[in-house]
Amino acid sequence: MHRRKFVAATALAAAAGQAADTPVRSTPLKAGYWGTQYYDETEKAELLDVLEARSPFRWYGPQPPKKVLQFEKEFATRMASKYALGVTSGTAALQCAMAAFEIGPGDEVILPAWTWHSCFNAVILAGALPVCAEIDETFNIDPDAVERLITPQTKLIMVVHLQGNPCHLDRILAIAKQHNLRVLEDCAQSVGASYKGRPLGSFGDIGIYSLQMNKSITAGEGGALVTNDPILFERAARFQDLGGFRAPHAEAVGGAHLGWTFGANYRMSEFTGGVLLAQLRKLDRICNAVRHNAKQVYAGIRDLPGIKFRDLPDPAGELGSGVFLDLQTKARADKFLAAMKAENVLASKPGGSVILPTLPHIMEKKSLHPNWPSFQSPRGKAIRYAPDTCPRTIDILQRYAGVLMDPKFTAADTADIVKAIRKVYPTI
Ligand SMILES: *Cc1c(COP(=O)(O)O)cnc(C)c1O
């Protein structure tokens, strides 16, 4: 009896002693690619349908094709928008949006200093001038910064809802209305997220989405655009199909309003359409799972003294792609990353984007031809891209760190994340 008690007591003491040096997990925990983890018989069946019909082209073939059209129909419904267009990538969708808005030489587009290359590139490819605005603690474009950058040449505000989190949309929409500007929502990193109960992408004049592997749902590559405006839809559709407008799309807008124009070929294939149709039907399941997991982590650490999360304009609508903490200094954020790594729970700085004004080719104002129009206007000649144009953006991104979420994390996984943060936080 005595001995048994003693053994139990020493085992407890050993376990307690161990806890200080043993990592929370024995194997690393790291978020994966969301959509691909949900691939099953449904994606397989969609692909087989296309293969067996021998109809991989969206507009005609030996059998009437229907995958991309069906995807567009269901995507428009899910995004609470009248029209949806499937294209080959999010970058292609951005270019279609530029064409739809008739952005060109002499025009200025305000976009966040922290975003993906595609946003800047789409403005350059349109021959217009990208004007970078600072971000706020949502990690998205700061409405005050936007207001300060508006000139008579400004035509469009490009907001980007990064890492699952909506920007301060109400303020952006009010500013756009006041200055009679168009709004483009880049929802590439927030497919399935919402703001005040409505899907992201349905607030601006156009919303674009990426369906590349790092995003919520995927066919490896893919993109989509939504709008409620038949003319914007027609211009976008024409741009992705050499300038023409096919009958099913024309019927959707009650007949073509415009004539032939110029465009690229960004048409989605039926294979992509089929996989995306299967994935789209799982989107809410994926988003709910990620949100649920993020909620467990928020709830488990909310009481830590002095804790401050990323600014969430709509906590119920964000995806919960990552739980980010303001660690006040770069040194503390770096210490947090190292300490979490030692616990085998991987943490990271805000990611998936670049600080545009710090990239060498942007600082040098490179373009595609010596006479490229982007930097030929007086404003284009005068504009500077450099780290000192976005100090706040750099500061925010240096002092935040967090844990990326995965829809397939188990209750044990999220408990480990909470345990690791609670263990590490007092030491940094
Ligand atoms: C991924 C991404 C894009 C581009 O999408 P692709 O499908 O990779 O071309 C555009 N904007 C943002 C914010 C992105 O993260």
Ligand as a Chemical Component Dictionary entry (heavy atoms), coordinates in Angstrom:
data_LIG
# 
_chem_comp.id                   LIG 
_chem_comp.type                 NON-POLYMER 
_chem_comp.pdbx_formal_charge   0 
_chem_comp.three_letter_code    LIG 
# 
loop_
_chem_comp_atom.comp_id 
_chem_comp_atom.atom_id 
_chem_comp_atom.alt_atom_id 
_chem_comp_atom.type_symbol 
_chem_comp_atom.charge 
_chem_comp_atom.model_Cartn_x 
_chem_comp_atom.model_Cartn_y 
_chem_comp_atom.model_Cartn_z 
_chem_comp_atom.pdbx_ordinal 
LIG C1 C1 C 0 -3.235 33.875 -54.236 1  
LIG C2 C2 C 0 -3.582 35.284 -54.368 2  
LIG C3 C3 C 0 -3.885 35.879 -55.606 3  
LIG C4 C4 C 0 -3.665 35.203 -56.902 4  
LIG O1 O1 O 0 -4.294 34.000 -57.086 5  
LIG P1 P1 P 0 -3.659 32.917 -58.090 6  
LIG O2 O2 O 0 -4.800 31.965 -58.254 7  
LIG O3 O3 O 0 -2.494 32.317 -57.400 8  
LIG O4 O4 O 0 -3.317 33.600 -59.340 9  
LIG C5 C5 C 0 -4.298 37.193 -55.629 10 
LIG N1 N1 N 0 -4.415 37.904 -54.507 11 
LIG C6 C6 C 0 -4.106 37.382 -53.294 12 
LIG C7 C7 C 0 -4.274 38.223 -52.085 13 
LIG C8 C8 C 0 -3.666 36.069 -53.190 14 
LIG O5 O5 O 0 -3.347 35.576 -51.999 15 
# 
loop_
_chem_comp_bond.comp_id 
_chem_comp_bond.atom_id_1 
_chem_comp_bond.atom_id_2 
_chem_comp_bond.value_order 
_chem_comp_bond.pdbx_ordinal 
LIG C1 C2 SING 1  
LIG C2 C3 SING 2  
LIG C2 C8 DOUB 3  
LIG C3 C4 SING 4  
LIG C3 C5 DOUB 5  
LIG C4 O1 SING 6  
LIG O1 P1 SING 7  
LIG P1 O2 DOUB 8  
LIG P1 O3 SING 9  
LIG P1 O4 SING 10 
LIG C5 N1 SING 11 
LIG N1 C6 DOUB 12 
LIG C6 C7 SING 13 
LIG C6 C8 SING 14 
LIG C8 O5 SING 15 
# 
